[in-house]
Amino acid sequence: MIKTIKVFAWVFLFLGTIIFGYFTIKSFVDGYYIGFENNTDYTVTGQFGDFVGGVVGTLFTLTGTILIYLSFRQQTKENLRTTFESSFFEMIRLHRSNIEELKYIKPTHYNSPFENRQVLQVIFREFIDCYRDVKKFSRNRKAEDFIRKDYLEKLLRIKENNDCNFKLSEMAFIDIAYSIFFYGVGTEGESILRNNFRTKYNSEFYFRLLFFMKLKPKEEDERYPFWRDLRGKEVKDLRIIVNDAYKLRNKGKKANKDYPLAAYRMSSKNIYKKYYGGHQFRLSHYFRHLFQSFKYIDTNTFLSQKEKYFYAKMLRGQLSTYEQALIFINSISTLGMKWEYLPESLNGKEYSPKLISNYNLIKNLPGKHFYGIKFDRYYPKVDYENNFINI
């Protein structure tokens, strides 16, 4: 649009100059000129002036009007940019402030608190622990065995609409693990988890899975060695023990004769600190602010796509590798699918931002996967940094 207007301005200026030059030259050819020695014929000059003012002057006036409009538009855009940048840099400041406020104490580390970005590194490792525990308990299960039909169809649509190549069961395990890691398995957390899982997974599966995850104590707890031994068992044996303990705890039935002691120990209702206490109070505000910051860039109509990418890249530069890893995991879970997979309503219209792919938010993740979770299976359109490294 602006280019078209500029073209018209140049056309009008060119035409006005050509017409004025042509008739000026023609007047000399016809024998008319304005001189200091001869008397000027004002009848002729008046007619020539009327012509120049009426035709050439109009073209020059149109050119001037267009240039004033363009100048006003540019000034308006600069004012909008100034306002945008003021808010944008304030968002960066708030992001840094959110990072600086992070603290996390793990008793196994002599009560020395982790701070700032170090916290995100530690809790990301906790997610990996959670994912591995979920995957251990759920190994060899097919997607249709534990995912409800409606949710399975939803995952298939996401996979098709985004040209993804992930395994449905793997994505479900990531969602389950992240939800447990986020909310924790305390009384309140378990209630939220059951409500969230109710419409997605078969109750026979997630009831026992949550029971299994609740059994894991903090590393400083005296029960932890027992958990470690239990975790090391074969999947088949592990499920038998957990199933028997679950029946003992919830239904009062007798344990399987092959594992009575283990089942009874697991069914004990002794109070202990659970390993997965949840990180909702640390991460909820962090992700809300970060999502809104990138959304603020993406929804600004006066910025070109190139300019949007410039600012998004600047904000992405504030993120550590572990932050990008957590964004990746969060965006796959149902808690964060609005980053890319699921549209939301914006001013009464459907808004599907594709923030991860459009702005390469996980571009700097090292390698091609962590613990078997391959990045490009979920976001094939991201220009990963490792794609340009010769190995």
ABEGO torsion letter per residue (X at the ends): XAAAAAAAAAAAAAAAAAAAAAAAAAAAAAGBBBBAABBBBAAAAAAAAAAAAAAAAAAAAAAAAAAAAAAAAAAAAAAAAAAAAAAAAAAAAAAAAAAAABBBBBAAAGGBBBBEAAAAAAAAAAAAAAAAAAAAAABGBBAAAABBAAAAAAAAAAAAAAGBABBAAAAAAAAAAAAAAAAEABAAAAAAAAAAAAAABBAAAAAAAAAAAAABBBAABAAAAAAAAAAABBAAAAAAAAAAAAAAAAAGBBBBAAAAAAAAAAABABBBBBABAEAAAAAAAAAAAAAAAAAAAAABAABBAAAAAAAAAAAAAABBAAAAAAAAAAAABAAAAAAAABBBBBGGBBBBAGAAAAAGAAAABBEABBGGBBAAAABAABBBAAAABBX
